[in-house]
């Protein structure tokens, strides 16, 4: 059933999107402010359940592309993603029925809402990653047969190109990454144009609803002086994500981060009170977590770094020495764990030697039901 997003929903949605972004996807706060202004000017955005789409509807996902570290310095003006969609519509000779996120994490949960508000389009409650991933071929759309190109790319100056690599989504990513770097490290894209039937067959469903519900769960837990991580575990248990495991609790003692080939790459080390350590490697998003050298969570499952007291998600570009954090792992839906999916965004696709093992098997004990909080909301 369709529903609407208004300005009052945006803080909870941004919080949930930052969590689902697993450290990446870009800071949703910037996108939230853009969407807030657009909704105030144009009105609420209609969110469509995938089941409501006609099979022959044309859905064009929209997104921001680039390194999150660059986005902090090159804040979008607002019209850029709608410009990419219009460029692709012109190339296809068709008008979009709706837009949709390519990923449900970070700023890219907000970009389609900006397009929806400014372009008068509904937004489909689904996406192609179920989290955030750093590369464009890392989509359930791609896994299950949808070509990503033609792709339209635009910047704030109105510059843009259309890239068409047929069904070769890896080549599409390589070319689009090069264009994005030459546009200053961040750009806006429209890609994976597909039918309503393809959305139903290939997308991770209801992830905007998920982001809103988990963001709301954290806020309400703080308001009621309950443990927000326990509230998150309860919220995920009612979805296709199902399992949350607390991986570590400690202080950030080391962060290495660099922007390379259009990505923010690096590692972070968290030290516990007992001297144990958790090391997290990331490429835009957190990819793998090892406690004292032992694997406790690995991509495509989510590794999320949260502020220890508020459970606010911390993105990789905002990790700093001295932060006190809780790190959680969240299981991904079954369609993201198939052999076909792992061949596109499993550990080996990031150069990791680990074999994928579900987080609920690596860390069998669930998060404690409650723990005392030291601060108020």
C-alpha positions in Angstrom: 0.0 0.0 0.0 1.3 3.5 -0.9 2.2 6.0 1.8 3.8 9.4 2.0 7.0 10.8 3.5 6.8 14.3 5.0 9.5 16.4 6.7 8.7 15.0 10.2 9.8 11.5 9.0 13.2 12.6 7.6 15.3 12.5 10.8 14.3 8.9 11.6 14.7 7.9 7.9 18.2 9.5 7.8 19.2 7.7 11.0 18.0 4.4 9.7 19.6 5.0 6.3 23.0 5.8 7.9 22.8 2.5 9.8 21.8 0.5 6.7 24.7 2.2 4.9 27.1 0.2 7.0 29.4 3.2 7.3 29.1 4.3 3.6 26.5 5.5 1.1 27.4 9.1 2.0 26.2 11.2 4.9 22.4 11.2 4.8 22.2 14.5 6.8 23.1 16.5 3.7 20.5 14.7 1.6 17.9 15.1 4.4 18.3 18.9 4.3 17.9 18.9 0.5 14.8 16.7 0.7 13.3 18.8 3.5 13.6 22.0 1.4 12.1 20.2 -1.6 9.1 18.8 0.4 8.5 22.2 1.9 8.3 23.7 -1.6 6.6 20.9 -3.5 4.8 18.7 -0.9 5.2 15.2 0.5 6.6 12.3 -1.6 4.5 9.3 -2.4 6.1 5.9 -1.6 4.9 3.0 -3.7 5.0 -0.6 -2.5 6.7 -2.7 -5.3 3.5 -4.8 -5.6 1.6 -1.7 -6.7 3.7 -1.3 -9.9 2.2 -2.2 -13.2 4.4 -4.8 -14.9 5.1 -2.5 -17.8 5.9 0.6 -15.7 9.3 2.3 -16.3 11.2 2.7 -13.1 14.5 4.7 -13.2 16.7 4.5 -10.1 18.7 7.6 -9.2 21.7 8.1 -6.9 24.8 10.0 -6.0 28.2 8.4 -7.0 31.6 9.1 -5.6 33.7 9.0 -2.5 31.9 10.0 0.8 35.0 12.0 1.9 34.5 14.2 -1.2 30.8 14.7 -0.7 31.5 16.5 2.6 33.4 19.1 0.6 31.1 19.2 -2.5 27.6 19.5 -1.2 25.0 19.1 -4.0 22.9 22.1 -5.0 19.8 20.0 -5.5 18.9 19.7 -9.2 21.7 17.4 -10.2 20.0 14.0 -9.8 16.8 15.1 -11.5 19.0 16.3 -14.4 20.5 12.8 -14.7 17.0 11.2 -14.8 15.8 13.7 -17.5 19.0 13.0 -19.5 18.3 9.3 -19.4 14.6 9.7 -20.2 15.6 11.8 -23.3 18.0 9.0 -24.3 15.4 6.3 -23.9 12.6 8.3 -25.5 10.3 7.4 -22.5 9.1 9.0 -19.3 9.7 7.4 -16.0 6.7 6.1 -14.0 8.7 6.3 -10.8 12.2 6.5 -9.4 13.8 4.2 -6.8 17.0 4.0 -4.7 19.9 1.8 -6.0 20.9 1.4 -2.4 19.0 2.0 0.9 22.0 3.3 2.8 23.3 6.8 3.4 22.6 9.8 1.2 21.4 7.4 -1.6 18.2 6.7 0.3 17.5 10.4 0.1 18.5 11.2 -3.5 15.4 9.5 -5.0 13.2 11.4 -2.5 14.8 14.6 -3.8 14.0 13.5 -7.4 10.5 12.6 -6.4 9.8 15.9 -4.7 11.3 18.1 -7.4 10.2 16.0 -10.4 6.7 15.0 -9.2 7.5 11.3 -9.2 6.6 8.5 -6.7 9.4 6.6 -5.2 9.4 2.8 -5.0 9.9 1.2 -1.6 12.8 -1.1 -2.6 16.4 -0.9 -3.7 19.1 -3.0 -5.4 21.6 -3.5 -2.5 19.8 -3.9 0.7 22.5 -1.8 2.3 25.3 0.2 0.6 28.0 -1.1 -1.7 30.8 0.9 -3.3 30.4 -0.3 -7.0 27.5 0.0 -9.4 27.5 -3.6 -10.6 27.0 -4.7 -6.9 23.2 -4.7 -7.2 20.6 -7.4 -6.9 19.3 -5.9 -10.2 22.6 -7.0 -11.8 22.7 -10.4 -10.0 19.3 -11.3 -11.4 19.7 -10.1 -15.0 18.9 -6.3 -15.3 21.5 -4.3 -17.3 22.6 -1.2 -15.6 23.2 0.8 -18.8 22.4 3.0 -20.5 23.5 5.2 -17.5 23.2 9.0 -17.4 25.6 11.0 -15.3 25.4 14.7 -14.4 27.1 17.3 -12.2 26.2 20.6 -10.7 27.3 22.5 -13.8 25.0 20.7 -16.1 27.8 18.6 -17.6 26.9 15.0 -18.3 27.2 11.9 -20.5 25.3 8.7 -21.3 27.3 5.5 -20.9 26.0 2.3 -22.7 27.9 -0.9 -22.1 25.0 -3.3 -22.9 24.8 -6.0 -20.2 28.4 -5.5 -19.0 27.7 -3.8 -15.7 31.3 -4.0 -14.5 32.5 -2.0 -17.6 29.7 0.5 -16.9 31.0 0.9 -13.3 34.6 1.4 -14.6 33.7 4.0 -17.1 31.3 5.9 -14.8 33.9 5.9 -12.0 36.4 7.5 -14.4 33.9 10.2 -15.4 33.0 10.8 -11.7 36.6 11.3 -10.8 37.0 13.8 -13.7 33.9 15.6 -12.6 35.6 16.3 -9.2 35.0 13.0 -7.3 31.2 13.1 -7.0 28.4 13.1 -9.6 24.7 12.1 -9.9 23.4 9.1 -11.9 20.3 7.5 -13.3 20.7 3.8 -14.2 19.2 0.3 -14.2 16.0 1.5 -16.0 13.6 -1.4 -15.6 10.0 -2.5 -15.8 7.8 -2.9 -12.8 8.0 -6.7 -13.3 11.8 -6.5 -13.0 11.5 -4.5 -9.8 9.3 -7.2 -8.3 11.7 -10.0 -9.4 15.1 -8.4 -8.5 14.8 -5.6 -5.9 15.2 -5.9 -2.1 11.7 -5.0 -1.0 10.5 -2.3 1.5 13.9 -1.0 2.5 12.8 2.6 2.8 10.2 1.4 5.3 13.0 -0.5 7.0 15.2 2.5 7.3 12.3 4.5 8.7 11.4 1.8 11.2 14.9 1.2 12.6 15.6 4.9 12.8 12.4 5.4 14.7 13.2 2.4 17.0 16.5 4.1 18.1 14.8 7.4 18.8 12.0 5.9 20.8 14.3 3.8 22.8 16.3 6.8 23.8 13.2 8.8 24.7 12.1 5.9 26.9 15.6 5.4 28.4 15.9 1.9 27.0 18.9 0.3 25.3 18.7 1.4 21.6 20.7 -1.6 20.4 18.2 -4.0 22.0 15.4 -2.0 20.4 17.2 -2.3 17.0 17.5 -6.1 17.5 13.7 -6.2 18.1 13.0 -4.0 15.0 15.2 -6.2 12.7 13.7 -9.4 14.0 10.4 -8.4 12.4 11.9 -8.0 8.9 13.7 -10.1 6.3 17.0 -9.0 8.0 16.1 -11.0 11.1 19.3 -11.2 13.1 21.3 -8.5 14.9 24.5 -9.4 16.9 26.5 -7.1 19.0 30.1 -7.6 17.9 32.1 -5.2 20.2 32.0 -2.4 22.7 35.0 -0.1 23.0 37.0 3.0 22.0 38.3 3.9 18.5 42.1 3.9 18.9 43.2 4.0 15.3 41.8 5.1 11.9 43.5 4.9 8.5 41.6 6.5 5.7 42.6 7.6 2.2 40.7 8.4 -1.0 42.0 6.1 -3.8 40.5 5.6 -7.3 37.3 7.3 -6.3 36.8 5.3 -3.1 37.4 6.0 0.6 39.5 3.1 1.7 41.0 2.2 5.1 40.7 0.5 8.5 39.6 1.3 12.0 40.6 -0.4 15.3 38.4 -0.4 18.3 39.8 -1.5 21.7 37.8 -2.9 24.5 38.2 -2.4 28.2 39.7 -5.9 28.5 42.4 -5.1 25.9 40.8 -7.0 23.1 40.5 -5.3 19.7 38.1 -5.3 16.8 39.6 -4.3 13.4 37.2 -3.1 10.6 38.3 -2.8 7.0 36.2 -0.5 4.7 35.9 0.6 1.1 33.3 3.4 1.5 31.4 0.8 3.5 32.5 -1.5 6.3 33.4 -4.8 4.7 34.7 -7.1 7.4 35.2 -7.1 11.2 37.7 -9.3 13.1 37.9 -9.6 16.9 41.5 -10.4 18.0 42.0 -11.7 14.4 38.9 -13.9 14.4 36.2 -13.2 11.8 32.9 -12.0 13.4 31.1 -10.5 10.4 31.8 -10.1 6.6 30.2 -8.6 3.6 27.4 -8.8 2.4 26.2 -8.9 6.1 26.1 -5.4 7.6 28.8 -4.1 10.0 27.6 -1.0 11.7 29.5 1.3 14.0 27.2 3.1 16.5 27.8 5.8 19.1 28.1 3.9 22.4 25.5 6.1 24.2 23.1 7.2 21.6 23.3 4.4 19.0 23.6 7.1 16.3 25.4 5.5 13.3 28.9 6.7 12.5 29.9 6.8 8.8 33.5 5.8 7.8 34.4 9.4 6.9 33.4 10.5 10.4 35.3 7.9 12.4 37.7 9.5 14.8 40.2 8.5 17.5 38.6 8.5 20.9 35.0 7.8 19.9 33.3 5.3 22.2 31.3 2.9 20.0 29.2 -0.3 19.9 29.7 -2.3 16.7 26.8 -4.6 15.5 26.4 -7.0 12.7 23.1 -7.5 10.9 22.1 -10.4 8.6 21.2 -9.7 5.0 18.1 -11.1 3.3 18.3 -14.5 1.6 18.4 -13.1 -2.0 21.7 -11.4 -1.0 23.3 -14.7 0.1 22.8 -16.9 -2.9 25.8 -18.1 -4.8 24.9 -15.8 -7.6 24.8 -12.8 -5.3 28.0 -13.7 -3.5 29.7 -13.8 -6.9 28.9 -10.1 -7.4 29.3 -8.7 -3.8 30.7 -11.4 -1.6 34.1 -11.2 0.2 36.2 -12.2 -2.9 34.8 -9.2 -4.8 36.7 -6.9 -2.4 39.9 -8.9 -2.4 39.1 -10.5 0.9 40.3 -14.1 1.5 37.4 -14.9 3.9 34.6 -17.3 3.0 31.2 -15.8 3.7 29.7 -17.1 6.9 26.4 -15.7 8.2 26.8 -13.4 11.2 24.3 -15.3 13.2 26.6 -18.4 12.8 29.8 -16.5 13.6 28.2 -14.9 16.7 25.5 -17.2 17.9 24.5 -15.3 21.0 21.9 -12.6 20.4 22.2 -9.0 21.8 21.2 -8.8 25.5 17.6 -7.7 25.9 18.5 -4.5 27.8 21.4 -2.8 29.3 21.4 0.3 31.5 21.9 3.6 29.8 24.2 6.3 31.1 22.6 9.2 29.3 19.2 10.4 28.4 17.8 11.0 24.9 
